[in-house]
Amino acid sequence: MPPVTPLLDTVASPADTRDFTIPQLRQLADELRAETIDAVSQTGGHLGAGLGVVELTVALHHVYETPRDILIWDVGHQAYPHKILTGRRDRIRTLRQGGGLSGFTKRSESDYDPFGAAHAATSISAALGFAAARDAEGRDNKVVAVIGDGSMSAGMAYEAMNNAGSTKQLTVILNDNDMSIAPPVGGMSAYFARLVSGGGYQSLRNLGKSVAKAFPRPMREAARKAEEYARGMVTGGTFFEELGFYYVGPIDGHDMDALVHVLQNARRIDDKPVLVHVVTHKGKGYAPAENAADKYHGVVKFDVVTGQQAKSQGGAPQYTKVFAQELIKHAELDPKIVAITAAMPSGTGLDLFGERFPERTFDVGIAEQHAVTFAAGLAADGMKPFCALYSTFLQRGYDQVVHDVAIQGLPVRFAVDRAGLVGADGATHAGSFDVGYLGALPGMVVMAPSDEAELAQAVATAVALDDRPSAFRYPRGEGVGVQIPTLAAPFEVGKGRIVREGTAVAILSFGTRLAESLKAADMLAARGLSATVADARFAKPLDIDLILRLAREHEALVTVEEGAVGGFGAFVLHALAEHGALDRGLRVRTLTLPDIFQDHDKPDVMYAQAGLDAEGIVRGALSALGVDNLSAKGRRA
């Protein structure tokens, strides 16, 4: 048997696949899957979702004329095969590395990424915008949105579909890979999908519609509903029909023949929007991923042959795990404590809480707005809800935090995970803004522990705070290796602490930059400059007494935080101005994340770029003191 000629090497862009036969497309999909596995084994990243859509990716780029036809991926976890096919194969092993490809779709990266995405349920809304712009300019290109069934738990998807019911030449691909919302698929369902999307059925349907126009209106409506419900009984999808979509499916998302023919048919339907329901399997084609509980949703570097992932070299516990373990301790003592996650039980550590207290753990799906108001309802009826969300995802429920929690003064406890920079996931997942947007709310308590022991105290403080809302933020990754008490005591609300006494400059740290602040103090001491280091613990309420003491006893004050401009440093400046402390000539520097969206890299590199490592803090202190940065012993500039 002659050797098979590789096809992926011949594909420089999707246009190169347009003349491929079905067998060639199958071969291309196999090669694309192998390339994806090999690349992610070297970089880490989101693997399972991409493996599940390899055939769909190939079929979409084969049938549609991308990038002229608009193809929008929801979330972007599954876009690695898409990147390989669209001219980025030579850079795919730079994925999520500094200066390399993004782990998500990104407009600045390629014309084949018309819309950036890393949060769920945005694709249909964006696609509707592209379709409206196309129609306004009289163009005839097609618009396709791919959305996973997990994202369909987000209300935004339904808002978009409700608004899209009259839009023509819009196709939504529902990628059903987790929630099993469809019955088992096979040859019969694929046959019916091809039948109802095909030209013959469409012609017959249009003929029936033209004949029905001669009927009185009640009979026309009855005929229309009869056709829709008859088709719904065979294929499912009556719900989507009621939203105005022409439903096709479910079909096997790994059957290239069915995919290509159904997509070709869907592309020709131009009188209403189309929803094509495909059933795929996360991790498809790679046994370790198929057999893993999370289908290798996110992985670090791994061995392709065994699937064994590289182990962390650190010894300190992960902040996320510390939060979960501490919450379990308190829940053992208090039956009113409950926990809420928005489709991130393992990411937030609440899978551990759920194993111990399944009846007190609520996963509401990708629905942060609902999660917040659900927590508010629990709190209003006397429970003690902990709403654990990534900082970047809490942004999606901000109106609910304001309207449903803060205005009513309800004691919802927000565990704000992934605060600060997150490394490889980049700007879309950075927890940059929560200090500012939570600290702006009257009555809200905002904490940032400096290490894992203080995180335990922050959890205890939130448990005890039963008369107002509270939030505590903590970063991704490992703690610093300090001892955690058996059951931590709460903080005194609104009180910080002095960690090291000095005379010339005060460094006031909020959060886990405390370790870098102490290193900076050592570096300043080597220059003959004595530094006080304080741990603020609270951005709201501020420890005014501590701040005024630092202002009185030092020439300069430097605030340090893992957040954007307008957060902790701004609150401190406001307090200093309000109490007249700036009138006496105090020099102040507020060290924050830069006023840009930082590209992905290793967290240490990103913090150095932001000036929030020890050297950056030293530069800030020297600037505040008016000291020549190059002077060995701190010569006044």
N, C-alpha and C positions, 0 to 999 in steps of 0.2 A: 504493500500500500504506500503510495507516494506521500512524503511529508506534507503537512498542511502549511500553506503559506500564511504567515501572520498578517492580519488585516489592520490591527491597531496602528502598526507602523506606517500605514498608508493614509491614515486619517489625520490631516492637518486641521480640518474644520468640519463641522456637521455637513456642509455641502458635499463632502467626499463620500457620504453614506447614502445619498439620495438615490443612486442607481443600484444599491445593494439588493440582492435577493433575500428572501426570508432566511434560508440557510446561512448566508453570509452575515446577516444581522445577528443570528444566534451565535455564530462564532465570534463576532465582534463583542457581543455581550460577555461571553466567557473570558475573552482576553481582558476586557475592561474590568471585570470583577477581580481577576488575578492581579492586575496592575494596582487596583485600589487597595487590596489587601497588603501587597508588598509595600506600597507607599506609606500606609498608615502604620505598618509595623515599625517603620523607621522614625515616624514623627509623633505618633499618638494622635488621638482625635476621636471624632464620632464615626464609628465604623458600621455598626449594624444597620442604621437607617439607609446609608448609601448602598450597601450590598442588597438591600431589599428593593431598590428602585433601578437597578442596573438595566434590566430589560425595558422598563418604562422610559428611562433616559434615552436609550438608543432609539426606541420607537418614536418618541417625541421629536428628536432631532432629525430623524429620517423623514417623518411625515410633514413636519412644519418647516417653514423656510426661515429658521432663526439665523441671524438676529432681527431680520425684518419682521417676522412674526414674533410677538412678545411672549416670552416664557418666564413666568415668575414662580419661584420655589418658595414655599412657606417655611419659616424657621431657618432653613439652610443647612441643617445637620446632614441632609442627604445629598448635598450638592457636589461631593468630591468627584464622582464619576462624570458629572456634568462639566466640571472644570477640566478634567482630562480630555474630554471630547472637544472642548472649545478652545484649543490652542494653548493650554496651560500645562500640558503633560510634562514639558521639560522643567517646570518649576514645582511640580506636585510634591516633591520631597523637601520643599521649603515650607510646607503647610504649617501654619501656626508658629513658625519660627520668626525671630526678629528679622524684619525686612523681607519676609517671605509672603506666600499667599495667605489670605484670610481663611479662617475655618468656616466662613459663611459667604453668601453671595455679597458682592461689593461693587457698587457702580464704578468706582474709580479703577477697578481691576480689569474689567473686560466689557465690551459692548454686548456680550452674551449674558451679562448680569444687569438687566435693565432696572432692577430694584433691589436694594440691600435689605437683608432680612436676617435676624437672629432671634427675634421673639415670635411667638406663635400667633396664628390667625390673622396675619396682615395681608396675605396674598390675594384674596378675593377683592378686598377693598381697593388695593393698589391696581389690580387688573381692571376693575371697573373704571378707575381713573384713566388708565391707558386707553380703554375702549372709548370713553367719552371724548378724550383728546383726539383720537383717530377720527371719530365721527364728525367732530367739529371742523377738522381740516380736510374732510372728504377723502381720506385714505381708505384702503380696503384690506389692510393686513389683519391677521388673526391675533387674538389675545388668549393666552392659556394661563390658568392658575393651578398649581398643584398644592393640595392641602391634605395633611394627614388626618386620620380620624381622631387622634388625640387633640388636635387643634379645633376640632368641631365641638369640643366642650366649651370653647370660648365664645361668649356672646357676640363678639365682634364679627365672627364668621356669619352668623345668622342675620345680623344687621346688614351686612354687605349683600347677602343673598336676597334678602327682602327688597333691597334697593335695586338689585340687578335683574329683576324678573322680566323687564321689557327690553333688556339690552341684547342686541343681535351680535352674532359673530364673537361670542364669548364662550369659552369652554373651561369648565372647572373639572379637574381630575381629583376625585376623592380617593386618596391612597389609604386603604383600610388594612392596617398591619398589626394592630394591637387589641382593639376593643371588640373584635368579632361582631360587628354590627350587621354583618351579612350572613346569610345561610351558606353552607358549603357550596363551593363552585365546582364546576366540571364541564364536560362537553355540552350538556344541555343548556346550561345558563350562558355559555359562550355563544352557542348557536342562536339563542333568543336575542342576545345583545347585538350580534351582527345583523340579525333579521330586522329588529326595530330601528337600527341606525342606518340601514341600507337604503339605497335609492328606490328599490321596488316598494318597500313599505312606505317610504316618504311620499312617493307618487300616489299610492293608494290613499294615504292619509289626506293628502292635499285634495284629491278628487272628492273624498268624503266631505271635507270641509267646504268645498265649493258647492256641492249638492245641498249640504245642510243650510247654506245661506238662504235657500228658498223656503226653509221651514220657519214657522213662527219662533220668536226668541226663546220661549221656554223649551221648545223641542231642540233648538240648536244647543242650548246649554246642557240638556240631558244627553245629547249625542256626544258632546265633548267630554263630559264626565264619564260616560260609559266607556269611551275609548281609553281615557287615562286610567280608570280603575281596572279595566280589563288588562291593560299592559302592566299595571302595578301588581296585579295578582300573579302574573307570570314572572316578572323581573324584580319586584320590590320597587321602592322609590316613590310611592304616592306622596310622601311628605315633601320631597323635592319638587314634585309636579305642582303641588299647591303653592310653592314659592315662585312658580313661573318657569322652572327649568324643565327641559326635556331630558328625562332620566334614561341612562343606558347602563346596564350592568345587572348584577356584578359579573366581572370577568376575571380570569386568572391573570394577574399582573406579571407572571413569568412565562406566559404563553405568547411567544413573539408573533405568531401568525394571527391570533385573535386580537392582540394589541394593535398591530399595524392596520388591520382591516377596520376595526372599530374606530380608531383615531382618524383614518381616512374618511370614513363615513361622517364622523362628528365634525370634521373640518368643512364638510360640504353643507351642513345644516346651518342656514343663515337667517331663519325667521324667528328664532328665540335662543336664549342661552341653553347650553347643553351641560349636563353633569354626567361624567363617565366614572363609574364606580369600579375601581380595580382592587383586587385583594392580593396583597403581597405578604412576604414573610421577612421580618427584620433578620439580618444576618444570613440571608439566603446564599447557599453555595459555599459556606465556610463553617465546617462542623463545630469548632469551638464556639463560634458566635451563635449558631442555631441552638446549641445546647445550654448556653448561659442564660441565667434567669433574666438578665436585662438585655439579652441579645447583643452584648458588647456595644451598648449605646455609646459609652465614652470609654476610651482605653488610653493607657500610656503605651510606650514602646513595648512590642511583644515579639515572641518567636513565632514565625509563620507556621512552622511544622507542628509545634506543640500547642500553640496558642497561649503559652505561659507569659503573663505580663511581668514587666520589670517591677521589682519591689522598691518601695521608698527606702532611702538610706537613713532617714531621720529617726530619732528615738522618741521625740515628744509627741503627745497625742494631738490629733486633729481638733481644731476648735469646734467643728461641727459635732464631732463625737462627744466632746466635753459637754456641750450644750445639752445633747440628748440624754447623756448619763445623769447630769445634774437635774434635769426636768423629771426623770424617772424617780430619783431620790425624793423629790418633793411630792410627786404624785402618789408615792407609797403612803405618804402621811396625810394627804389632802385629796379626798375623792372628787372635789369640785374642779380639779385641774384637768383640762382637756387640751388637745393639740390639733391644729389645722394645717394642712399642707395643700398646695395647689399643684398636684401632679408631680411633686418632687419629694417623695418620702425618703428615698435614700440620699438624695442631695442635701437635704436639711437634717438628716439624722433621725427623722421621725419614724423611719422603718423600725428602729430599735424601740422607740416608745410604743409603736403599734404592736410589736411582738409581746410586750408586757401588758399593754392596756388596749387591746383591739377595739373594745366598745367605747373607748374615750379618744379614739383617733379618727379624724375625718379627712379624707382625701377628696377634695371637691373638683378635681380636674383642673385643666388650664383655665382658671376662672378667678383671677386675683380679686376682681371687684366683688364677686360673690363671697370669696373667702373672708374679706374684711367685714362685710356687712353681716355675714353669717356669724362671725366672731362677736360682732356687736350685739346681735340678738342673744347669743349665749350669755354675754356679760350682763345684759339688761335683765336676764332672768336668774342672776345670782351665780353663774358658773365663773370659772377662772380660765378663760381661753388664752392659749399661746398660739399666735398666728406666725408660723415660721415661713418666711419668704426670703428669696435673694433680694438684695437691695434694688437691683435693676428691675426686678419684677414687681416689687412693691410700688414702683412708680405707676404701674398700670391701675392701681386701686387708690390713687391719691384722693380723688374726690370723695370716695367712701371713707377714707381715714378722716377727712375734714368733716364731712356732713354727718356721717353715721356714728363716728366714734368720738372725735374731739369736741364737737359742739355739744354733744350730750354728756361729755365727761365720763364715758364708759371705760371701765378698767380692762381694756383689751391690751394684751402684752404682745408686742411685736419683736420677734427674734429675727434680726436683720442680718442674714448670712451674706457672705461674699462682699463685705464692705471694703471699700478701697479698690485697689487695682487687682485684677484677677489673672494677669499673665496672658496665656495663649488665646483665651477667648476674646481679648481685646475690648474695644470701646463699647460694644453693644452689651457687654456683661459687666462692665466696671460699676462698682457701687460708689459712685462719685458724689451723688447729690442728696442723699437721705438726711444728712445732718442739717442742711439748710432747709429742706422742705418740711421736715418733722419739727425742727427747732422753731419754725415760724408759727407753730400752732399753740395758742393759749392752753395752758394746763398740761401739755405733753411733757413727760420726763424722758430725756434722751441721754443714754449712757454709752460709754465706749471703754470697756475694760482693757488694761494694758497687757495682760497675759492670761493664761488659762485659769489660774487661781482666781483672778479678778472676774473672769467670765462666770465662774461658779457663784461669786458674790452678786454679780449682776442678775443672774437667774433668781437667786434668793430675794433680791430687792424687788424684782418684778412680781414674784409670788406675794410678797407682803404688801405691795401697793394695790390697794383695793378701792381707792376712791378717785382714780384718774387713769388715763392711758399712759403707757410707758413703752419705750423701745430701747433695746440694747443691740449694738452693732459689733460685729467681729469678722475677721478676714477669713479668706480661704487659706487652707494649709495648716501647718503645724504650729503649736505653741512654742514657748521658749524653754520648756523643760522644768518648770517650777512645780513644787509639791501642791497638790490640791487637797484641801481639808475634807474630812469625812462628810461633813455637812456644813457648807459655808454659811457665814453670817451675812445678813444684808449690809449694804452700804448705808451710811447716814446720808439721806437724800440731799443732793446739792452740795456735798463736801468732797474736796480733793485732798491731796496729801503732798507733803514735801518729801522727796526721795533722797535728795542730796543738797546740803547747804553750801552756798557760795556768796560772793559779794558783788561781782562786777555786772554779770548778766544773768537773767532768769530765763530758763527754757521751760515753757508750760506745754506739756504734751497731752494730747487728747487721743487715746487709743494705743495701738500697738507699736507706734513709733517711739515709745518710751525707751526701748533698748537702744535704738539709734541715738536718742537724745543723751543717754548716759555715755555712750561712746564719744559723742561730740563734746561732752563736758571734759572727758579725759584728754581729748585733743586740744581743747582750749587751755586746760591746765598746763599742758606741755609748752604752751606759748606764754605762760605766766598770767593767764586770765582765769579767775575763779568764777565758776558757774553754779548757780542753783538749778536743780532739776525738780520740777513738780509734775505730778500726775493729776490731771483735772478730773478724770472720771465722768464728769457731767458737763454736757453742753447746755443743758436746761434742766433744772435751774442751775445757773452758774454759781460757783463759790466766790461770791463778791469779796468776802473778807480775805480770802487767799489772794485773789487777783490784786486787790489794793495793797496788800502787804508786799507782794512782789514788786509792785510799782514804786512803793515808797523806798524800798531797801536796795534797789538796783538802778544802774544807769540806763539799762535797756531791758526790754522784754521781747522774747521771741515765742510765738505760738506755733505749734506743729500739729498737723492733722492729716489724715488720709481721706481728704475730701476736697470738694471744689471750692472756689472763691464764693463767699457768701455764707459760709458755715461757722464753725467754732471761732475762728479768728475774727470774723466780723462781729460775732456776739460779744467777744472780749473787748474789741475796740469800742463798741457801742457802750458797754458798761464803763470803760475807762473815761470816755467822753462825758457820760452822764454824771459821773462822780468827780469830774474836774481833774482827774489824774493826769490827763495829757497837758494841762495848763502849766505844769511844773517842768516841762521839758523832757519828759520821758520819751525815749526813742523806742519805737515798736516796729517789729517785722512780723507779718503773718505768712507763714509757710504753708502753702496749700498745693493741691494738684494744679498743674498749669491750666490756663484757660483755653485748652484745646482738647480734642478727643484723641487720646494717645493711641497709637498703633500697638498691636500685640507684640509681646516680647516676654522674656523671663521677668517675673515680678521685681527681682533685685535690680535688674537693668532699668526697668520702668521707673522705679522709685529714685534711682540715681539720676535719671533724665529729668525727673520732676523736682530734684533738689531736696528730696526728703530722706536721703541717707545721712549718715553722720557727717560726711564732708559737706553736704548741702546745708545742714543745720549750722555747722561751723561758719560757712560763708555768710549765712543769715545773721549770726551773732556778731561776726566781725563788721558786717555792714552796719548793723545797728549801733555798734560801739564807735564807728568811725575809725576802725583800725585798718592799716594797710594789710591786705590779705597775704602779701608775700613776706611780711616781716616775721622773723623767727620768734621774736619775743613780744610781738604785739605793739609795734611802734604806732603811735597815733598818726593818722593820715593828715 
